[in-house]
Amino acid sequence: MVTSLLSYPHIRDFVRATSGANVDVNKVNVCVVVPVRARELQADVFRTFIRGKMAEEQSSYALVFAKQRHGDKFNRGMLMNCGFLFVTNKYNCGFIYFHDVDMLPSSNISYSTQRARAHDVVHLATQASQFKFKMPYPEYLSGIVGMKPTFYNEVDGFANDFWGWGAEDDEFRNRLLQHRAHIVHDYKGSVLSLNDGHSTRDFTHIERNRMMLGNISKGLKVRTGLEFLSSAWLKGNLIVENLRLDDHSWELDVDLKSIVTGASVQGIQVKGRQRQ
């Protein structure tokens, strides 16, 4: 279980200094974390889409793009954890979704979670166009996955060890099941994939990641998710810039290498900017 970052003065001051004046932190029904790298156009499309979707559902929300700096292998799990730490220490999220930037649900699918229980995990990407509108394999749990923030905290988030694409979502599913998750696959509607099978993802590490997944299931110890990452954040080994996109949306520019290399930084290096 991760200690609240707000108990540390330098983090509390940072959150207060960058809190959105136009958002009531006590009334954010849904938080959405989107990991990205080199997907600026898709991020703009997604931000426009989610604004309309939340207005249609009359739901208050906060959106965070956790953006990895160019040049490194993509680490989807670590970016999810960064986005979670940021948004849950800025807003009181009733429910949080971890969302691929290239997936847009149809009007039949709702982000509403009023009846969600403590260990419910909602999976919305069950019928995506890139998978010919069916689950790619029975255990698939990725694309759009939501739960209560307390449960994400309980399972310690994603593992931080999966560089490149593949297997981090399967390892996360195993964590959830170990904590008695009740997984609900929602088949009410379809999901449009912006890449639609023509992905630019780098799969060069997928065999390594699959091997690591097998080793973890046999007891291999990894740098666990939130606990490790919040420690790096508190020690200053996480360099983050935040850009306020609009009243509901943020972009975090995250230097993941600063975590694994143990960069010497005093506090959190944060530069806050406002998009005009």
Secondary structure, DSSP 4 states (H G I P E B T S, - for coil): -PPPGGGSHHHHHHHHHH--TTS-GGGEEEEEEEEESS-HHHHHHHHHHHHHHHHHTT--EEEEEEEEPTTS---HHHHHHHHHHHHHTTS-EEEEEEE-TTEEE-TT-----TT--TTEEEE--SSBGGGTTS-SSTT---SEEEE-HHHHHHTT-S-S---SSSSHHHHHHHHHHHTT-EEEE--SS-EEESSTT------TTHHHHHHHHHHHHTT-----SHHHHHHHHHHT--EEEEEE-SSSEEEEEEETHHHHTT---SS-EEEEEE--
